[in-house]
Amino acid sequence: MFQYLSLKEQLLKERAKNEALKAQAVKNAADIDYIAMMTDVELETEEAEYEQ
């Protein structure tokens, strides 16, 4: 039912999960930028939020 993982194993597993999530987030951002570019939509940037 449950599997025992040492702290080191847990840490390695969570680091791998975090890296996969970071990679997916970067891919999603790139996909959004591409879709916006292809549909000629202007996206707000973080810089624009600070200027106001």
C-alpha positions as CSV (number, residue, x, y, z in Angstrom):
1,M,0.0,0.0,0.0
2,F,2.6,2.5,1.1
3,Q,6.2,2.5,0.2
4,Y,8.9,3.7,2.5
5,L,11.3,6.2,0.9
6,S,14.3,7.6,2.7
7,L,14.7,11.3,3.0
8,K,17.3,11.3,0.3
9,E,15.0,9.3,-2.1
10,Q,12.1,11.7,-1.3
11,L,14.3,14.7,-2.0
12,L,15.4,13.3,-5.3
13,K,11.9,12.4,-6.3
14,E,10.6,15.9,-5.5
15,R,13.4,17.6,-7.3
16,A,12.6,15.5,-10.4
17,K,9.0,16.5,-10.1
18,N,9.9,20.2,-9.7
19,E,12.1,20.1,-12.8
20,A,9.3,18.5,-14.8
21,L,6.9,21.2,-13.6
22,K,9.3,24.0,-14.4
23,A,9.9,22.5,-17.9
24,Q,6.1,22.3,-18.5
25,A,5.6,25.9,-17.3
26,V,8.3,27.1,-19.7
27,K,6.7,25.2,-22.6
28,N,3.3,26.5,-21.7
29,A,4.6,30.1,-21.7
30,A,6.2,29.6,-25.1
31,D,3.0,28.1,-26.5
32,I,1.0,31.1,-25.2
33,D,3.5,33.5,-26.7
34,Y,3.4,31.6,-30.1
35,I,-0.4,31.6,-30.2
36,A,-0.5,35.3,-29.3
37,M,2.0,36.1,-32.0
38,M,0.1,34.0,-34.6
39,T,-3.3,35.6,-33.7
40,D,-1.8,39.1,-33.5
41,V,-2.8,39.6,-29.8
42,E,-0.8,41.9,-27.6
43,L,0.0,40.3,-24.2
44,E,0.7,42.5,-21.2
45,T,4.1,42.1,-19.8
46,E,5.3,42.4,-16.2
47,E,7.2,45.6,-17.2
48,A,4.0,47.2,-18.4
49,E,2.4,46.6,-15.0
50,Y,5.1,48.4,-13.2
51,E,5.1,51.5,-15.4
52,Q,1.5,52.4,-14.5
